[in-house]
Amino acid sequence: MKKPIIVRATGLGHPEGPCELDDGRVIFANTYASEIGCWDPKTNAKTTYAFVGGGPNACMLGSDGAVYSTQTPNVGAWVAPVHRPPSIQKTTPDGKVEVLVSEADGKKFDGPNDLTFGPDGRLYFTDSGDWNQAEKPHPGRIVVVERSGVAKILEELDHTYPNGIVAEADGSLVWVESYTLNVIRRKPDGRKSTLCKMPEGHIPDGLKIGANGDLW
């Protein structure tokens, strides 16, 4: 028996990357509104968690209570009215928004897409750039933000458009590649393998991991 699909909010601006907060609220990147949106189950209402400018693409709650989000202002032909550099942003519970990192190893980001925290407490994210499968202007990257706040490039990829990313309990990273349709696992020692290839016409985008380890 299929579970019913219930619409909780409408009229959004390209919502992506939802995350449930500890109090049951659900935050999400509301890209075209340049905000981290929020849906409150107590009121069944959509509000703004924080205006971050640019084009946020995913968000996640950190163990410090702050919300971390990917900033991707190059969303196709759309141009954000309030510019922010391709970066990772941090929003504290009091509403303060700051750019955490905008480059790694001396290279400015092309367009951070999705992010995850590993069991080691470090922040990992995909830097996919602009969606342009015909010309493929940007190489893909997997980037880590150390506890010191310094970002480093873990993987320089081909033009694969790395997208959704999760961290497994053993520290492995799993991400999807929208151009190749592959689901890739990177073990803590750096070894990579292809878990599967999605069928043609099924372009992988977001990725989540279940409590039992299943990938969604």
ZATORDREN-829493 format. One record per residue (C-alpha): x, y, z; residue in one letter. Coordinates in pm, 1 decimal. Layout:
! ZATORDREN-829493
+----------+----------+----------+------+
!     east !    north !       up ! code !
+----------+----------+----------+------+
!        X !        Y !        Z !    a !
...
+----------+----------+----------+------+
//
This chain:
! ZATORDREN-829493
+----------+----------+----------+------+
!     east !    north !       up ! code !
+----------+----------+----------+------+
!      0.0 !      0.0 !      0.0 !    m !
!    144.1 !    334.3 !   -104.6 !    k !
!    166.3 !    608.9 !    152.0 !    k !
!    -34.6 !    920.7 !     64.1 !    p !
!    151.6 !   1223.9 !    -67.8 !    i !
!     57.6 !   1537.8 !    124.6 !    i !
!    141.1 !   1885.9 !     -6.5 !    v !
!    261.8 !   2108.5 !    279.0 !    r !
!    360.8 !   2426.2 !     91.4 !    a !
!    314.7 !   2569.3 !   -257.0 !    t !
!    433.2 !   2872.0 !   -451.3 !    g !
!    798.7 !   2806.7 !   -374.8 !    l !
!   1097.9 !   2907.1 !   -586.4 !    g !
!   1282.2 !   2591.4 !   -698.0 !    h !
!   1300.2 !   2423.1 !   -353.6 !    p !
!   1591.8 !   2182.4 !   -299.4 !    e !
!   1783.3 !   1998.3 !    -25.4 !    g !
!   1541.0 !   1964.5 !    269.9 !    p !
!   1658.8 !   1894.7 !    624.2 !    c !
!   1457.8 !   1826.3 !    939.8 !    e !
!   1552.4 !   2029.0 !   1246.8 !    l !
!   1551.2 !   1886.7 !   1599.3 !    d !
!   1219.9 !   2057.7 !   1678.7 !    d !
!   1042.6 !   1899.0 !   1380.9 !    g !
!   1057.1 !   2198.0 !   1146.7 !    r !
!   1177.1 !   2130.0 !    794.4 !    v !
!   1416.4 !   2373.2 !    631.2 !    i !
!   1499.0 !   2377.0 !    260.6 !    f !
!   1690.3 !   2577.9 !      5.8 !    a !
!   1432.6 !   2800.4 !   -167.2 !    n !
!   1664.3 !   2890.4 !   -452.2 !    t !
!   1479.6 !   3157.1 !   -651.6 !    y !
!   1375.3 !   3333.3 !   -330.2 !    a !
!   1742.8 !   3344.8 !   -217.9 !    s !
!   1641.3 !   3206.5 !    119.7 !    e !
!   1645.4 !   2907.6 !    348.3 !    i !
!   1275.1 !   2837.8 !    373.0 !    g !
!   1105.0 !   2665.3 !    663.7 !    c !
!    787.5 !   2463.4 !    712.6 !    w !
!    651.3 !   2435.4 !   1066.5 !    d !
!    433.8 !   2128.3 !   1140.8 !    p !
!    280.5 !   2302.6 !   1442.1 !    k !
!    128.7 !   2576.7 !   1227.9 !    t !
!    140.8 !   2402.0 !    889.1 !    n !
!    286.3 !   2728.4 !    758.0 !    a !
!    583.7 !   2815.8 !    541.5 !    k !
!    815.4 !   3088.7 !    673.2 !    t !
!   1166.3 !   3217.5 !    603.4 !    t !
!   1440.6 !   3071.5 !    821.3 !    y !
!   1702.9 !   3309.3 !    680.4 !    a !
!   1759.4 !   3528.1 !    375.8 !    f !
!   2099.7 !   3425.5 !    240.9 !    v !
!   2104.6 !   3598.2 !    -98.8 !    g !
!   2225.4 !   3433.1 !   -418.6 !    g !
!   2091.6 !   3088.9 !   -502.5 !    g !
!   2107.0 !   2840.8 !   -213.2 !    p !
!   2089.3 !   2480.9 !   -332.5 !    n !
!   2097.5 !   2258.6 !    -20.9 !    a !
!   2108.6 !   2301.7 !    355.9 !    c !
!   2191.4 !   2091.0 !    658.6 !    m !
!   2189.7 !   2130.9 !   1035.5 !    l !
!   2531.1 !   2110.5 !   1200.0 !    g !
!   2604.3 !   1969.9 !   1545.4 !    s !
!   2674.3 !   2327.3 !   1660.4 !    d !
!   2312.7 !   2429.2 !   1592.6 !    g !
!   2403.3 !   2634.3 !   1284.7 !    a !
!   2260.5 !   2568.1 !    939.3 !    v !
!   2511.5 !   2516.5 !    657.8 !    y !
!   2410.8 !   2571.0 !    296.5 !    s !
!   2558.7 !   2551.8 !    -50.5 !    t !
!   2552.5 !   2874.7 !   -249.1 !    q !
!   2513.9 !   2824.6 !   -624.6 !    t !
!   2427.4 !   3157.7 !   -792.5 !    p !
!   2466.3 !   3012.5 !  -1143.9 !    n !
!   2134.1 !   2831.0 !  -1185.9 !    v !
!   2090.0 !   2814.1 !  -1562.9 !    g !
!   1969.5 !   3143.6 !  -1709.2 !    a !
!   1839.2 !   3268.5 !  -1373.0 !    w !
!   2046.2 !   3540.8 !  -1207.0 !    v !
!   2011.3 !   3611.1 !   -835.7 !    a !
!   1911.6 !   3973.0 !   -765.5 !    p !
!   2143.0 !   3981.5 !   -462.9 !    v !
!   2476.9 !   3829.8 !   -562.1 !    h !
!   2670.1 !   3589.7 !   -343.7 !    r !
!   2986.7 !   3406.5 !   -451.4 !    p !
!   2979.2 !   3029.2 !   -507.4 !    p !
!   3043.8 !   2919.3 !   -150.5 !    s !
!   2938.4 !   2744.6 !    166.0 !    i !
!   2734.9 !   2966.8 !    397.9 !    q !
!   2673.9 !   2934.4 !    769.8 !    k !
!   2358.8 !   3064.3 !    938.8 !    t !
!   2359.2 !   3076.1 !   1318.0 !    t !
!   2037.3 !   3035.2 !   1522.7 !    p !
!   2026.1 !   3412.0 !   1580.4 !    d !
!   1996.6 !   3467.6 !   1203.5 !    g !
!   2352.3 !   3578.2 !   1126.9 !    k !
!   2461.3 !   3463.4 !    778.5 !    v !
!   2825.9 !   3442.7 !    675.5 !    e !
!   3030.8 !   3297.9 !    389.5 !    v !
!   3232.0 !   3015.1 !    543.2 !    l !
!   3451.2 !   2920.5 !    243.1 !    v !
!   3458.9 !   3020.9 !   -124.6 !    s !
!   3772.3 !   2841.8 !   -246.1 !    e !
!   3984.5 !   2533.2 !   -185.8 !    a !
!   4354.5 !   2490.6 !   -253.4 !    d !
!   4358.7 !   2829.0 !   -423.5 !    g !
!   4072.2 !   2745.5 !   -662.7 !    k !
!   3745.1 !   2937.3 !   -641.1 !    k !
!   3433.8 !   2721.3 !   -638.2 !    f !
!   3227.6 !   2689.9 !   -957.4 !    d !
!   2898.6 !   2609.7 !   -786.1 !    g !
!   2862.8 !   2406.8 !   -464.5 !    p !
!   2562.1 !   2178.4 !   -492.3 !    n !
!   2498.5 !   1940.5 !   -201.4 !    d !
!   2663.3 !   1883.1 !    135.8 !    l !
!   2693.2 !   1633.8 !    419.0 !    t !
!   2869.7 !   1594.8 !    752.0 !    f !
!   3090.3 !   1290.5 !    797.2 !    g !
!   3120.1 !   1089.4 !   1120.4 !    p !
!   3453.2 !   1270.1 !   1169.8 !    d !
!   3266.3 !   1601.2 !   1196.8 !    g !
!   3407.8 !   1740.0 !    874.1 !    r !
!   3184.5 !   1898.5 !    609.0 !    l !
!   3192.0 !   1745.5 !    261.1 !    y !
!   3027.1 !   1885.7 !    -50.8 !    f !
!   3002.5 !   1855.8 !   -427.1 !    t !
!   3118.9 !   2146.7 !   -641.3 !    d !
!   2936.9 !   2079.7 !   -967.8 !    s !
!   2930.3 !   2420.8 !  -1138.2 !    g !
!   2666.8 !   2526.3 !  -1389.7 !    d !
!   2432.2 !   2275.2 !  -1550.0 !    w !
!   2544.4 !   2273.3 !  -1913.9 !    n !
!   2564.0 !   1918.7 !  -2044.0 !    q !
!   2636.4 !   2029.7 !  -2402.3 !    a !
!   2945.1 !   2239.4 !  -2331.2 !    e !
!   3033.4 !   2112.9 !  -1981.0 !    k !
!   3225.5 !   2422.9 !  -1873.7 !    p !
!   3313.1 !   2310.6 !  -1520.6 !    h !
!   3500.5 !   2007.1 !  -1390.2 !    p !
!   3341.3 !   1842.2 !  -1088.4 !    g !
!   3498.8 !   1833.0 !   -743.8 !    r !
!   3449.6 !   1675.4 !   -404.9 !    i !
!   3559.6 !   1919.4 !   -135.8 !    v !
!   3609.2 !   1886.8 !    240.0 !    v !
!   3602.6 !   2165.7 !    497.4 !    v !
!   3836.0 !   2079.0 !    782.2 !    e !
!   3750.4 !   2153.3 !   1145.5 !    r !
!   3992.5 !   2445.5 !   1115.6 !    s !
!   3764.3 !   2601.0 !    853.0 !    g !
!   4008.6 !   2540.8 !    566.3 !    v !
!   3866.4 !   2379.6 !    251.8 !    a !
!   4060.9 !   2118.7 !     54.7 !    k !
!   3986.6 !   1937.8 !   -271.2 !    i !
!   3945.4 !   1562.7 !   -212.1 !    l !
!   3867.1 !   1465.7 !   -571.3 !    e !
!   3911.5 !   1643.8 !   -904.8 !    e !
!   3657.5 !   1474.1 !  -1129.4 !    l !
!   3589.8 !   1483.9 !  -1499.9 !    d !
!   3284.4 !   1671.5 !  -1630.5 !    h !
!   3044.5 !   1444.5 !  -1440.9 !    t !
!   2829.5 !   1699.5 !  -1253.3 !    y !
!   2857.9 !   1549.3 !   -902.4 !    p !
!   2532.0 !   1622.5 !   -726.3 !    n !
!   2377.6 !   1470.6 !   -410.7 !    g !
!   2625.0 !   1343.9 !   -150.5 !    i !
!   2602.3 !   1151.4 !    178.5 !    v !
!   2849.0 !   1011.6 !    430.9 !    a !
!   2822.9 !    653.6 !    555.0 !    e !
!   2893.3 !    536.4 !    909.1 !    a !
!   3242.9 !    409.8 !    821.8 !    d !
!   3340.9 !    745.7 !    673.2 !    g !
!   3282.7 !    650.0 !    310.9 !    s !
!   3134.0 !    914.4 !     83.2 !    l !
!   2866.5 !    834.5 !   -172.8 !    v !
!   2762.7 !   1077.5 !   -443.3 !    w !
!   2560.5 !   1072.1 !   -764.2 !    v !
!   2678.5 !   1206.7 !  -1099.1 !    e !
!   2404.1 !   1362.7 !  -1308.3 !    s !
!   2592.1 !   1344.3 !  -1640.0 !    y !
!   2720.1 !    985.8 !  -1611.9 !    t !
!   2415.2 !    854.5 !  -1416.3 !    l !
!   2659.7 !    679.3 !  -1182.3 !    n !
!   2640.8 !    635.4 !   -805.2 !    v !
!   2998.1 !    648.7 !   -671.2 !    i !
!   3140.3 !    538.8 !   -335.4 !    r !
!   3472.5 !    670.6 !   -204.9 !    r !
!   3618.1 !    472.8 !     84.4 !    k !
!   3809.7 !    654.8 !    361.6 !    p !
!   4137.0 !    537.7 !    204.5 !    d !
!   4045.4 !    707.2 !   -124.8 !    g !
!   3945.5 !    396.4 !   -323.0 !    r !
!   3645.8 !    457.3 !   -550.5 !    k !
!   3391.1 !    221.9 !   -698.6 !    s !
!   3068.4 !    253.1 !   -896.8 !    t !
!   2775.7 !    117.9 !   -695.8 !    l !
!   2534.6 !    132.6 !   -988.2 !    c !
!   2436.9 !    323.7 !  -1299.5 !    k !
!   2086.5 !    465.1 !  -1316.2 !    m !
!   1871.5 !    369.8 !  -1617.7 !    p !
!   1875.4 !    606.8 !  -1913.5 !    e !
!   1632.5 !    891.6 !  -1861.2 !    g !
!   1665.5 !    873.4 !  -1480.9 !    h !
!   1904.1 !   1155.8 !  -1391.2 !    i !
!   2019.4 !   1130.3 !  -1027.5 !    p !
!   2004.3 !   1457.5 !   -834.8 !    d !
!   1960.0 !   1448.2 !   -457.1 !    g !
!   2075.7 !   1170.7 !   -227.0 !    l !
!   1987.0 !   1070.4 !    128.8 !    k !
!   2085.0 !    778.2 !    348.5 !    i !
!   1839.2 !    587.0 !    564.3 !    g !
!   1892.5 !    468.1 !    921.0 !    a !
!   1952.2 !    115.0 !    786.7 !    n !
!   2207.4 !    236.7 !    532.8 !    g !
!   1979.6 !    233.5 !    229.1 !    d !
!   2044.8 !    508.2 !    -24.5 !    l !
!   1752.3 !    712.9 !   -151.1 !    w !
+----------+----------+----------+------+
//
